[in-house]
Amino acid sequence: MKRYTWVDYAKVISICLVISFHTPPRPDGYWGEVVGMLRMPAFFLIAGFLFKAERFATLRSFLYHRSVQLLLPYTSFFFIFYILWLLVGRSLAGSEDMAIHPLIPLWEFVTGNPKTVVAPCWFLCCLFSMQVIYYLLMKYLPRLGVIAIVLLMPFLNCLDNLYSLPWSLAWAFRYMPFYAIPNLFREQILGFAGRKCSVVALLTLVAGMGCMALHHRMDNIWVDTFTEIVGGLLLLPIYILLCKGIAHCHPADSVAEFIGKNTIIILPIQNYIIGVFKIVCIHFYGPVFFEGNYVANILITLAVLLLSVIPILVINRYFPAMIGRGAFFEERLSGNH
């Protein structure tokens, strides 16, 4: 598959936003919601842009490929951190985790709603559910039908509280437009560059921030969902243009490519590295250390990204099967296309 440098930069920015979000203090209110639309939705945009349904001749080959790429890392990281949680994590976390029955994380794992262990991996479960739904839609429905359904999916959560559904289905419904629209309009995204597109991106940015302002103020769940989805989608053109601009200035960046290839490793481990920083900082400076300390947030985000290099190198060199890499999987994945 062709590698796009701007996609690597998009992954770097998004994973930095994810780490920053999990590091106190979090930005609240309107600006927190705007930044939030450039965090996980941007990851879904990247995944949707890169997805090619035509690579998979059958549903079986598709499920095998996605299981290796998503469910294998999910399973590997879950059991590593579950064992660590049983051995030391519960006691370090204190009474809150000690009150959790040891079987509860296993149930969360099976249902695809991890909360106690590797909580950020909800993204992998959500992406798997989302891709299966989207693949079936693309396989059996016309393009206009697919567009209509994916735009209506977020409103399913308005009918009832669906967030207890297994395999993060409610989140898959909510974020489906951010995945499907970039895939359906992939050619337009590829050609999105130049002055005219810059003007368009600025206009959509203003409109998107206006929608997010309404989203921040609305109490009606239907209007709230509409403004969030529309506002989030309108913010993405400027994000794409920004990443393409960086790629134009730096067309070859080994650091961005390295991080871009390994966000699936950074995602589950970053919470635990952040946890160590929290313990150390609170021990020496007290709980007030993080209050309004956005400089600390930035520095810890960069430190977490830097420290993630060690497990990335170890896993890629000695345990590539954990994340579906290595000659064994490459041979079988290429044969299943």
Wavefront OBJ file of the C-alpha trace (Angstrom):
o trace
v 0.000 0.000 0.000
v 1.276 3.456 -0.904
v 2.487 5.471 2.072
v 1.289 9.065 2.400
v 3.587 11.315 4.431
v 0.722 13.621 5.419
v -1.078 10.628 6.945
v 1.969 9.953 9.136
v 1.896 13.566 10.332
v -1.844 13.249 10.990
v -1.194 10.162 13.117
v 1.545 11.954 15.053
v -0.687 14.936 15.812
v -3.618 12.710 16.764
v -1.637 10.432 19.081
v -0.139 13.515 20.748
v -3.683 14.809 21.331
v -4.679 11.426 22.765
v -1.731 11.419 25.187
v -2.401 15.039 26.125
v -6.078 14.228 26.775
v -5.111 11.484 29.233
v -2.645 13.804 30.993
v -4.011 16.362 33.471
v -5.119 19.062 33.216
v -7.622 18.478 30.405
v -8.967 21.436 28.444
v -12.632 21.877 29.328
v -15.566 23.633 27.737
v -15.796 24.779 24.151
v -12.119 24.558 23.239
v -11.860 21.136 24.818
v -14.670 19.928 22.560
v -13.074 21.480 19.460
v -9.740 19.788 20.214
v -11.655 16.575 20.915
v -12.894 16.587 17.317
v -9.257 16.454 16.166
v -8.408 13.515 18.389
v -10.290 10.247 17.861
v -12.356 11.443 14.843
v -9.080 12.216 13.065
v -7.901 8.633 13.697
v -11.147 7.347 12.170
v -10.602 9.705 9.219
v -7.134 8.226 8.642
v -8.407 4.650 8.916
v -11.279 5.372 6.534
v -9.045 7.105 4.015
v -6.650 4.138 3.932
v -9.338 1.430 3.769
v -9.919 -0.285 0.398
v -12.829 -2.719 0.396
v -11.864 -4.018 -3.047
v -8.721 -5.612 -1.584
v -10.899 -8.282 0.024
v -12.693 -10.683 -2.282
v -14.684 -12.346 0.486
v -16.010 -11.522 3.944
v -13.823 -14.319 5.317
v -10.593 -12.779 3.981
v -11.686 -9.381 5.283
v -12.434 -10.697 8.790
v -9.119 -12.559 8.902
v -7.175 -9.446 7.900
v -8.924 -7.147 10.388
v -8.671 -9.725 13.186
v -4.905 -9.939 12.721
v -4.472 -6.169 12.467
v -6.856 -5.146 15.276
v -8.006 -8.012 17.488
v -4.604 -9.652 17.860
v -2.971 -6.479 19.283
v -6.069 -5.920 21.442
v -5.781 -9.455 22.876
v -1.996 -9.303 23.318
v -1.924 -6.016 25.185
v -4.968 -6.878 27.268
v -3.490 -10.050 28.748
v -0.073 -8.474 29.344
v -1.587 -5.595 31.298
v -4.261 -7.781 32.912
v -1.562 -9.959 34.475
v 0.346 -6.846 35.599
v -2.902 -5.427 36.995
v -3.491 -8.594 39.023
v 0.088 -8.676 40.315
v 0.764 -5.005 41.125
v -1.733 -2.698 39.428
v -4.648 -3.199 41.811
v -2.577 -2.461 44.906
v -0.939 0.583 43.316
v -4.293 1.990 42.223
v -5.641 1.642 45.780
v -9.119 0.896 47.079
v -10.883 1.823 43.844
v -9.286 -1.004 41.839
v -9.136 -3.393 44.805
v -12.932 -3.287 44.886
v -13.105 -4.553 41.284
v -13.616 -8.311 40.969
v -10.734 -9.929 39.004
v -13.189 -11.404 36.495
v -14.719 -8.044 35.549
v -11.814 -7.014 33.254
v -12.146 -10.379 31.488
v -15.834 -9.716 30.858
v -14.976 -6.244 29.582
v -12.417 -7.828 27.248
v -14.871 -10.373 25.850
v -17.569 -7.747 25.293
v -15.126 -5.335 23.647
v -15.689 -2.579 26.213
v -12.345 -2.393 28.077
v -12.449 0.032 30.992
v -10.337 -1.377 33.805
v -7.415 -2.662 31.691
v -6.099 -1.096 28.433
v -9.049 1.307 28.349
v -7.753 3.186 25.246
v -8.142 -0.045 23.258
v -11.869 0.664 23.019
v -10.736 2.343 19.801
v -9.570 -0.990 18.337
v -12.858 -2.689 19.257
v -14.850 0.229 17.891
v -12.820 0.319 14.674
v -13.295 -3.423 14.160
v -17.088 -3.133 14.570
v -17.150 -0.059 12.369
v -15.159 -1.689 9.573
v -17.308 -4.830 9.560
v -20.486 -2.729 9.298
v -18.997 -0.503 6.597
v -17.639 -3.447 4.595
v -21.083 -5.077 4.516
v -22.743 -1.790 3.542
v -20.271 -1.261 0.699
v -20.672 -4.848 -0.466
v -24.467 -4.901 -0.678
v -25.707 -1.310 -1.058
v -25.283 1.442 -3.681
v -23.058 4.408 -2.857
v -25.937 6.827 -2.143
v -27.532 4.299 0.175
v -24.262 3.914 2.076
v -23.890 7.691 2.449
v -27.443 8.034 3.774
v -27.046 5.222 6.301
v -23.644 6.301 7.672
v -24.888 9.865 8.170
v -27.944 8.610 10.063
v -26.070 6.089 12.229
v -25.027 8.570 14.974
v -28.708 9.291 15.636
v -29.300 5.670 16.682
v -27.816 6.653 20.030
v -30.547 9.285 20.401
v -33.239 6.582 20.392
v -31.894 4.873 23.485
v -28.781 4.660 25.618
v -26.819 2.151 23.533
v -23.421 2.619 25.190
v -23.751 -0.709 27.006
v -23.798 -2.582 23.675
v -20.878 -4.993 23.140
v -17.876 -4.237 20.992
v -18.266 -0.470 21.350
v -21.098 -0.509 18.811
v -22.580 2.732 20.097
v -19.252 4.478 19.520
v -19.043 2.858 16.086
v -22.468 4.324 15.246
v -21.436 7.714 16.612
v -18.161 7.997 14.717
v -19.131 6.175 11.507
v -19.376 9.388 9.392
v -15.769 10.260 10.284
v -14.662 6.895 8.908
v -16.998 6.463 5.935
v -17.003 9.964 4.416
v -13.188 10.088 3.943
v -13.347 6.634 2.367
v -16.221 7.513 0.036
v -14.539 10.771 -0.996
v -10.977 9.485 -1.035
v -10.145 10.905 -4.470
v -11.325 14.356 -3.425
v -9.102 14.217 -0.339
v -6.121 13.175 -2.476
v -6.619 16.247 -4.656
v -7.334 18.602 -1.762
v -4.521 21.189 -2.011
v -3.787 24.690 -3.292
v -5.166 28.186 -2.634
v -8.775 27.440 -3.521
v -8.826 24.510 -1.140
v -7.230 26.708 1.528
v -10.131 29.141 1.236
v -12.605 26.264 1.410
v -10.834 24.855 4.469
v -10.921 28.214 6.254
v -14.631 28.605 5.507
v -15.408 25.105 6.762
v -13.261 25.833 9.841
v -15.379 28.887 10.696
v -18.594 26.966 10.028
v -17.338 23.988 12.029
v -16.417 26.128 15.037
v -19.855 27.715 14.826
v -21.478 24.259 14.900
v -19.299 23.263 17.849
v -20.397 26.422 19.672
v -24.023 25.341 19.198
v -23.083 21.818 20.269
v -21.554 23.236 23.450
v -24.765 25.114 24.307
v -27.490 22.666 23.253
v -29.358 20.350 25.631
v -31.490 18.588 23.015
v -29.839 15.248 22.209
v -30.895 15.279 18.529
v -29.577 18.800 17.896
v -26.525 18.033 20.025
v -25.703 14.978 17.895
v -26.303 16.859 14.635
v -24.060 19.795 15.573
v -21.313 17.492 16.843
v -21.203 15.401 13.655
v -21.532 18.314 11.238
v -19.120 20.479 13.252
v -16.564 17.685 13.494
v -16.710 16.934 9.767
v -16.313 20.622 8.920
v -13.177 20.860 11.074
v -11.416 18.029 9.246
v -10.565 19.840 5.943
v -8.275 22.302 7.742
v -6.706 19.369 9.599
v -6.033 17.551 6.320
v -4.642 20.708 4.730
v -2.399 21.370 7.736
v -0.958 17.845 7.592
v -0.468 18.113 3.834
v 1.261 21.464 4.313
v 3.689 19.959 6.817
v 4.314 17.039 4.447
v 4.986 19.500 1.604
v 7.617 21.286 3.709
v 9.089 18.016 5.008
v 8.283 15.350 2.386
v 10.404 12.675 4.066
v 10.434 12.355 7.844
v 11.599 9.074 9.371
v 10.411 10.096 12.860
v 6.856 10.769 11.689
v 6.842 7.523 9.708
v 8.149 5.601 12.728
v 5.447 6.974 15.016
v 2.791 6.623 12.327
v 3.579 2.927 11.895
v 3.453 2.255 15.624
v 0.482 4.186 17.015
v -1.164 0.795 17.653
v 1.580 0.169 20.250
v 1.558 3.669 21.714
v -2.222 3.642 22.200
v -2.407 0.908 24.896
v 0.847 1.743 26.725
v 0.576 5.534 26.968
v -1.922 5.459 29.852
v 0.468 3.441 31.996
v 3.459 5.686 31.304
v 1.270 8.695 32.128
v 0.254 6.910 35.343
v 3.903 6.674 36.413
v 4.385 10.404 35.762
v 1.257 11.164 37.824
v 2.499 9.110 40.772
v 5.962 10.705 40.698
v 4.743 14.293 40.262
v 2.059 14.021 42.933
v 4.534 12.363 45.339
v 7.060 15.207 45.051
v 4.796 18.209 44.388
v 1.361 17.197 45.651
v -1.964 16.890 43.771
v -2.009 20.646 43.025
v 0.936 20.186 40.648
v -1.348 19.542 37.663
v -3.927 22.239 38.381
v -3.821 24.575 35.391
v -0.298 23.368 34.572
v -0.582 23.030 30.796
v 3.195 23.291 30.400
v 3.521 20.065 32.397
v 0.861 18.534 30.153
v 2.895 19.321 27.031
v 6.194 18.154 28.542
v 4.701 14.876 29.798
v 3.040 14.296 26.408
v 6.407 14.622 24.659
v 8.132 12.484 27.310
v 5.514 9.729 26.948
v 5.981 9.765 23.174
v 9.762 9.517 23.628
v 9.574 6.723 26.216
v 7.212 4.765 23.958
v 10.152 4.221 21.590
v 11.584 1.548 23.910
v 8.578 -0.837 23.865
v 8.078 -0.126 20.156
v 11.625 -1.265 19.344
v 11.367 -4.308 21.627
v 7.994 -5.453 20.258
v 8.918 -4.921 16.616
v 12.207 -6.759 16.978
v 11.382 -9.616 19.341
v 7.576 -9.949 19.488
v 6.145 -8.736 16.160
v 3.435 -11.426 16.279
v 1.822 -9.473 19.150
v 0.689 -6.854 16.655
v 0.188 -9.077 13.620
v 3.561 -8.387 12.044
v 6.383 -10.610 10.873
v 6.870 -12.989 7.957
v 4.234 -15.461 9.196
v 1.390 -12.930 9.089
v 2.639 -10.991 6.069
v 2.585 -14.143 3.951
v -0.936 -15.096 5.039
v -2.339 -11.580 4.807
v -1.047 -11.168 1.271
v -2.564 -14.531 0.343
v -5.960 -13.580 1.770
v -6.459 -10.419 -0.312
l 1 2 3 4 5 6 7 8 9 10 11 12 13 14 15 16 17 18 19 20 21 22 23 24 25 26 27 28 29 30 31 32 33 34 35 36 37 38 39 40 41 42 43 44 45 46 47 48 49 50 51 52 53 54 55 56 57 58 59 60 61 62 63 64 65 66 67 68 69 70 71 72 73 74 75 76 77 78 79 80 81 82 83 84 85 86 87 88 89 90 91 92 93 94 95 96 97 98 99 100 101 102 103 104 105 106 107 108 109 110 111 112 113 114 115 116 117 118 119 120 121 122 123 124 125 126 127 128 129 130 131 132 133 134 135 136 137 138 139 140 141 142 143 144 145 146 147 148 149 150 151 152 153 154 155 156 157 158 159 160 161 162 163 164 165 166 167 168 169 170 171 172 173 174 175 176 177 178 179 180 181 182 183 184 185 186 187 188 189 190 191 192 193 194 195 196 197 198 199 200 201 202 203 204 205 206 207 208 209 210 211 212 213 214 215 216 217 218 219 220 221 222 223 224 225 226 227 228 229 230 231 232 233 234 235 236 237 238 239 240 241 242 243 244 245 246 247 248 249 250 251 252 253 254 255 256 257 258 259 260 261 262 263 264 265 266 267 268 269 270 271 272 273 274 275 276 277 278 279 280 281 282 283 284 285 286 287 288 289 290 291 292 293 294 295 296 297 298 299 300 301 302 303 304 305 306 307 308 309 310 311 312 313 314 315 316 317 318 319 320 321 322 323 324 325 326 327 328 329 330 331 332 333 334 335 336 337
